[in-house]
Amino acid sequence: MATVLLAHSYFLRLDPKQWSKMRPYPPLATLHAAAHVRANGHDVAVFDAMLAEDESAFAERLAVERPRFVVLHEDNFNFLSKMCLARMREAALTMVAMARAAGCRVAVTGSDVTDHPEVYLDGGAEVCLLGEAEHQLLALLDHWAGRGPDPLRLDRPGFAWRQADGTEHSTGRSSVERHPDVFGRPARDLVDIDAYRDAWVQAHGRFSLNVVATRGCPYRCNWCAKPIWGQRYSMRSPRDVAEELADVKRRYAPDHIWFVDDIFGLRSDWLAEFADAVRELDAVIPFTVQSRCDLMNEQAVAALARAGCAEVWLGAESGSQKVLDAMDKDITVGQIREAIARLQAHGVRACCFVQLGYPGEMWEDVEATLALLLDTLPDDIGVSVSYPLPGTPFHEMVRAQLHGDGHWSDSGDLAMMFAGTFTTEVYRDLHLALHDVLDLRRREAGLDRARHPSLPDVAVDLHRERVLDRWADLRARAAARHSRSERPTRLRIPVIVEASA
């Protein structure tokens, strides 16, 4: 039994798209918080929802642990938590009610909590922790355990609660710790790592674990939500991150690491120090990161390759400069091209996030994105439609058009939540068509033969016809909806000589 039970409410089984992908990761933010409060004298257990069936598993854990205090600490390093998926909010509120029914004092924290504390206070939470929560959580638990002053009476930043008369009181979002090394390394011993290994190996034949090196992002893309860290960006020391990699390699022997940072490698000198430490400590494990095109200079990419980076996901978003400027991306199409070429030249897979449906995007902008992909041939793409996250300028721009509660039910929804240029059905078909056309071009270029084994010429030609017919149909549907779109002619993709080699 533990005095404090930390939990999160992201149940992979409740998100059909992610369940089918089966790429589960331990809840790093929850585990960092657990390590921090445990290091300061609290007896802590963790309920990990990731691979659990549903909320009933939490009820069972409550009965076993019989904790005094329950904290729903969402994994703020899981990008899906920022989407505030409706089913996960429902799960969180169910878990709050279960904990209260068990006689526990309950606090909650996460992106949705920070944006909408009233929802969780109405649902029975005693205290909401707003923003980065580790320091505030420790202060609250110390008080609940009789070890320290009441942080609410001190009006300390980072809390929301109901006063005696029922009115909500908030002290605003907490300040950000500039030196996150103080929180220690995540308490991976409090979750079942073997269950993650089994899930990965069964689905993919390899085992991937997650690590975080930095917190936040200083850039101002107007669709990106930052309820936890705002515009602040803080870095662990490169040596400490390399030492964690060495420890993870020794203890768990993963085949791959996913760095969950919003932006990995803001500074080239940090990357160079990190690469040196990784090599010195024999901590090389193939890893994947997210970064920006304009950060992929020669020093940065060389350091990433030296450290063992296998794949970089770039926030390309669009091949139209007009759309990039409207998003406040502060990058150019030329920088996207240069980043992909430089990464691939160093043997690092260059992958691109693509966003469809941003306000003002027309069919010619969609085809500019396709042209960029066909010219650069990224190793993979992730396609989504513009999603208005609470607290963003983009959300404010389209707020009047939002319907329902403004949330997708799950991450595979891909529904347009505002009046886009085209319909949800067109964007869902575009999502598939972009993958198909890029895959066709890569196969014709002699790339990805493992994914696309050689086919007889007749089969290749038939596949090509189907892909191009699908795109032509999309162009026609787009043109029928918007007269400003180009005349619906057949897409022309030159046949590459190596296609039948």
HUNOR-V444577 format. One record per helix or strand. SS is the DSSP state (helix for helix, strand for strand). FROM is the first residue (numbers start at 1). TO is the last residue. If there is no record, write none. Layout:
SS/FROM/TO ; SS/FROM/TO
This chain:
strand/4/7 ; helix/12/14 ; helix/16/21 ; helix/28/39 ; strand/44/47 ; helix/55/65 ; strand/69/73 ; helix/79/82 ; helix/86/101 ; strand/105/109 ; helix/111/115 ; helix/117/122 ; strand/127/129 ; helix/134/144 ; strand/159/162 ; strand/168/170 ; helix/180/183 ; helix/188/190 ; helix/193/204 ; strand/208/211 ; strand/214/216 ; strand/233/235 ; helix/238/252 ; strand/256/259 ; helix/268/280 ; strand/287/291 ; helix/293/295 ; helix/298/307 ; strand/309/317 ; helix/321/326 ; helix/333/345 ; strand/349/356 ; helix/363/376 ; strand/380/385 ; helix/393/401 ; helix/424/444 ; helix/457/481 ; helix/497/500
